[in-house]
């Protein structure tokens, strides 16, 4: 696979980075403020969804390390779609509430996370879609 090391690195970074992010939130390093009505409640609905990204990214890293192409495709597409869904949800919330234009340090970090998840998600979908085509061609 052409981008195996990049996929391995991104999947590990995603899993570890997500865990680290929530540790910072739960320890109070990233404090939550009710910037717009319902913000804290909305924000705190994401740990479980983010944990799903940690699981799929970890499974992607393991399958990449073991060079298991079919597992890489499944885990890569699961991870990608989860990242894109989460980033789009946050992006639309930010647009609808006007928070996307509040350039506080916290919001800039959140925008960076959204850009990262969208970029990596699109890269994974492109990469693993091409792998599906290769698997289909080898089965003919």
Secondary structure as the mmCIF struct_conf table of DSSP 4:
data_model
#
loop_
_struct_conf.conf_type_id
_struct_conf.id
_struct_conf.beg_label_comp_id
_struct_conf.beg_label_asym_id
_struct_conf.beg_label_seq_id
_struct_conf.end_label_comp_id
_struct_conf.end_label_asym_id
_struct_conf.end_label_seq_id
TURN_TY1_P TURN_TY1_P1 UNK A 2 UNK A 3
HELX_RH_AL_P HELX_RH_AL_P1 UNK A 4 UNK A 26
TURN_TY1_P TURN_TY1_P2 UNK A 27 UNK A 28
BEND BEND1 UNK A 29 UNK A 30
BEND BEND2 UNK A 35 UNK A 36
TURN_TY1_P TURN_TY1_P3 UNK A 37 UNK A 38
HELX_RH_AL_P HELX_RH_AL_P2 UNK A 39 UNK A 43
TURN_TY1_P TURN_TY1_P4 UNK A 44 UNK A 45
HELX_RH_AL_P HELX_RH_AL_P3 UNK A 47 UNK A 65
TURN_TY1_P TURN_TY1_P5 UNK A 66 UNK A 67
HELX_RH_AL_P HELX_RH_AL_P4 UNK A 69 UNK A 97
BEND BEND3 UNK A 98 UNK A 98
HELX_RH_3T_P HELX_RH_3T_P1 UNK A 99 UNK A 101
HELX_RH_AL_P HELX_RH_AL_P5 UNK A 105 UNK A 138
TURN_TY1_P TURN_TY1_P6 UNK A 139 UNK A 139
#
